[in-house]
Amino acid sequence: MLYLFTVCYTTMKARTLQLIAGISYLVIFFAAIFAHFFVLESIIQAPLQTIEQQPILVRFGILAFLITVVFDIVVAWALFELYEKHYLSRLSTYFRIMHAAIMGVAIFTLPVALLLTTSEEILRQVEIFNIIWLIGLFFFGIHLILLGRIIVKPKIIAFFLVVAGFMYMMDTMAHFLLPNYDEYASIFLALVAIPSIIGEMSFAIWLIVMGYKDWTEKISQ
């Protein structure tokens, strides 16, 4: 009886962790999309105008970035709990937490932009944010490579996670090593975005589906 209870509890815990990780991943996606493509891009396109006329939008963008950091930690914890028996799990978690910590440091540069009065100064702050953020993505890439090695299935998702991890690392290195990186920026963006979206989004959906499926099966029994 105790054995059955332990098995049931362990299974329920795993499904709960899958739901937490999957939902948290989706929160990160939507928050990051808003912060990067609606807020940061607005600042880059019209620095002074955005800061002076849309300060609320900028503040919400900063909040969205903070949300990504918080849920990054949640995902790191949930994945560690799910795969704690794998010998690479702890190392993978460390690299994701390192990425979250570096991202947290990068966010500090954005509130300063609200106090600046010239486009050049504002863009300089955005550039500092991007540099720190890129460094964080290098460690995130290592996390994805390890995560792809950790998960047993689905193999296709694991493959795309590994590829995305390598692309993140290559993109960061290219930023710092290629003096003419801007000429290849669109190529590197595609190389990072395609495997990342396929791998990470698929992984998030798979976690939610598996967690929800097993929850409903347990409830109906």
C-alpha positions as CSV (number, residue, x, y, z in Angstrom):
1,M,0.0,0.0,0.0
2,L,2.8,2.4,0.9
3,Y,4.6,1.5,-2.3
4,L,1.5,2.3,-4.4
5,F,1.0,5.6,-2.5
6,T,4.7,6.5,-3.2
7,V,4.4,5.7,-6.9
8,C,1.2,7.7,-7.2
9,Y,2.6,10.7,-5.4
10,T,5.8,10.6,-7.5
11,T,3.8,10.5,-10.7
12,M,1.5,13.3,-9.6
13,K,4.5,15.4,-8.6
14,A,6.1,14.8,-12.0
15,R,2.9,15.8,-13.9
16,T,2.6,19.0,-11.7
17,L,6.2,19.9,-12.5
18,Q,5.6,19.4,-16.2
19,L,2.6,21.7,-16.1
20,I,4.6,24.3,-14.1
21,A,7.5,24.2,-16.5
22,G,5.4,24.2,-19.7
23,I,3.2,27.1,-18.6
24,S,6.2,29.1,-17.3
25,Y,7.9,28.6,-20.6
26,L,4.9,30.1,-22.4
27,V,4.9,33.1,-20.0
28,I,8.6,33.6,-20.9
29,F,7.8,33.5,-24.6
30,F,5.0,36.1,-24.5
31,A,6.8,38.4,-22.1
32,A,10.0,38.3,-24.1
33,I,8.2,38.9,-27.4
34,F,6.5,42.0,-25.9
35,A,9.6,43.3,-24.2
36,H,11.9,42.8,-27.3
37,F,9.7,43.4,-30.3
38,F,7.3,46.0,-29.0
39,V,9.3,47.9,-26.4
40,L,13.0,47.6,-27.2
41,E,12.4,47.9,-30.9
42,S,10.4,51.1,-30.3
43,I,13.3,52.5,-28.3
44,I,15.8,51.6,-31.1
45,Q,13.6,53.1,-33.8
46,A,12.7,56.3,-32.0
47,P,14.8,56.6,-28.8
48,L,13.9,60.0,-27.4
49,Q,10.3,60.0,-28.7
50,T,9.6,56.6,-27.0
51,I,11.2,57.6,-23.7
52,E,9.4,61.0,-23.6
53,Q,6.0,60.1,-25.0
54,Q,5.6,56.4,-24.0
55,P,7.3,56.0,-20.6
56,I,4.5,53.7,-19.5
57,L,5.3,51.4,-22.4
58,V,9.0,51.3,-21.5
59,R,8.1,50.6,-17.8
60,F,5.9,47.7,-18.9
61,G,8.7,46.4,-21.0
62,I,11.1,46.5,-18.1
63,L,8.5,44.6,-16.0
64,A,8.1,42.0,-18.8
65,F,11.9,41.5,-18.8
66,L,11.7,41.0,-15.0
67,I,8.9,38.4,-15.5
68,T,11.1,36.5,-17.9
69,V,13.9,36.3,-15.3
70,V,11.4,35.1,-12.5
71,F,9.9,32.4,-14.7
72,D,13.4,31.4,-16.0
73,I,14.2,30.5,-12.4
74,V,10.9,28.6,-12.1
75,V,11.6,26.6,-15.2
76,A,15.1,25.9,-14.0
77,W,13.7,24.5,-10.7
78,A,10.9,22.5,-12.3
79,L,13.2,20.9,-14.9
80,F,15.8,20.1,-12.2
81,E,13.1,18.4,-10.1
82,L,11.8,16.5,-13.2
83,Y,15.2,15.2,-14.3
84,E,17.2,15.3,-11.0
85,K,18.4,11.7,-11.5
86,H,20.2,12.5,-14.7
87,Y,23.9,13.3,-14.1
88,L,23.7,16.4,-16.3
89,S,20.7,17.9,-14.6
90,R,22.4,19.9,-11.9
91,L,25.0,21.4,-14.4
92,S,22.2,22.3,-16.8
93,T,20.3,24.1,-14.0
94,Y,23.4,26.0,-13.0
95,F,23.8,27.4,-16.6
96,R,20.2,28.4,-16.8
97,I,20.3,30.2,-13.5
98,M,23.6,31.9,-14.6
99,H,21.7,33.1,-17.7
100,A,18.8,34.4,-15.5
101,A,21.3,36.2,-13.2
102,I,23.1,37.9,-16.1
103,M,19.7,38.9,-17.6
104,G,18.8,40.4,-14.3
105,V,22.0,42.5,-14.4
106,A,21.2,43.6,-18.0
107,I,17.7,44.9,-17.0
108,F,19.4,47.4,-14.6
109,T,20.5,49.4,-17.7
110,L,16.9,50.1,-18.9
111,P,15.5,52.2,-16.1
112,V,18.5,54.5,-16.5
113,A,17.3,55.2,-20.0
114,L,14.2,56.8,-18.6
115,L,16.3,59.5,-17.1
116,L,18.3,60.3,-20.2
117,T,17.6,63.3,-22.5
118,T,19.4,62.5,-25.8
119,S,19.0,59.7,-28.4
120,E,22.7,58.9,-28.3
121,E,22.7,58.3,-24.5
122,I,19.5,56.2,-24.7
123,L,20.8,54.0,-27.5
124,R,24.1,53.6,-25.5
125,Q,22.1,52.1,-22.7
126,V,20.2,49.8,-25.0
127,E,23.6,48.7,-26.5
128,I,24.9,47.9,-23.0
129,F,21.7,45.9,-22.3
130,N,22.2,43.9,-25.6
131,I,25.9,43.2,-24.8
132,I,25.1,41.8,-21.3
133,W,22.1,40.0,-22.7
134,L,24.2,38.3,-25.4
135,I,26.7,37.1,-22.8
136,G,23.7,35.5,-20.9
137,L,22.5,33.8,-24.1
138,F,25.9,32.1,-24.4
139,F,25.3,30.3,-21.1
140,F,21.6,29.7,-22.0
141,G,22.9,28.0,-25.2
142,I,25.0,25.6,-23.0
143,H,21.9,24.9,-20.9
144,L,19.8,24.0,-24.0
145,I,22.5,21.6,-25.3
146,L,22.6,19.9,-21.9
147,L,18.8,19.8,-21.8
148,G,18.7,18.2,-25.2
149,R,21.0,15.5,-23.8
150,I,18.9,15.1,-20.7
151,I,15.4,14.6,-22.0
152,V,14.8,11.1,-23.3
153,K,11.8,11.9,-25.6
154,P,10.7,13.3,-27.9
155,K,13.9,12.9,-29.8
156,I,13.1,15.5,-32.4
157,I,12.5,18.1,-29.7
158,A,15.8,17.1,-28.1
159,F,17.5,17.5,-31.4
160,F,16.2,21.0,-32.0
161,L,17.1,22.1,-28.4
162,V,20.7,21.0,-29.0
163,V,20.8,22.8,-32.4
164,A,19.3,26.0,-30.8
165,G,21.9,25.9,-28.1
166,F,24.7,25.8,-30.5
167,M,23.1,28.6,-32.5
168,Y,22.8,30.8,-29.4
169,M,26.5,30.3,-28.7
170,M,27.6,30.9,-32.3
171,D,25.5,34.1,-32.5
172,T,27.1,35.5,-29.3
173,M,30.6,34.6,-30.5
174,A,29.9,36.1,-33.9
175,H,28.8,39.4,-32.3
176,F,32.1,39.7,-30.5
177,L,34.4,38.2,-33.2
178,L,33.0,39.6,-36.5
179,P,33.7,43.3,-37.0
180,N,31.1,43.3,-39.8
181,Y,28.5,41.3,-37.9
182,D,25.7,43.6,-39.0
183,E,26.1,42.4,-42.6
184,Y,25.1,38.9,-41.5
185,A,22.7,39.8,-38.7
186,S,19.6,38.6,-40.5
187,I,21.2,35.2,-41.3
188,F,22.2,34.7,-37.6
189,L,18.8,35.8,-36.5
190,A,17.2,33.1,-38.7
191,L,19.8,30.5,-37.5
192,V,18.9,31.2,-33.9
193,A,15.2,31.8,-34.2
194,I,14.1,28.8,-36.2
195,P,15.5,25.9,-34.1
196,S,14.8,27.9,-30.9
197,I,11.2,28.5,-31.7
198,I,10.7,24.9,-32.9
199,G,12.6,23.3,-30.1
200,E,11.6,25.4,-27.1
201,M,8.0,26.1,-28.0
202,S,7.5,22.4,-28.9
203,F,9.1,21.4,-25.6
204,A,6.8,23.7,-23.7
205,I,3.7,22.5,-25.4
206,W,4.8,18.8,-24.9
207,L,5.3,19.4,-21.2
208,I,1.8,21.0,-20.9
209,V,0.1,18.3,-22.9
210,M,1.8,15.4,-21.0
211,G,1.1,17.0,-17.7
212,Y,-2.5,17.8,-18.5
213,K,-3.1,14.4,-20.0
214,D,-1.9,12.5,-17.0
215,W,-3.7,14.8,-14.6
216,T,-7.0,14.2,-16.3
217,E,-6.3,10.4,-16.4
218,K,-5.7,10.4,-12.7
219,I,-8.8,12.4,-11.9
220,S,-11.0,10.2,-14.0
221,Q,-9.8,7.0,-12.4
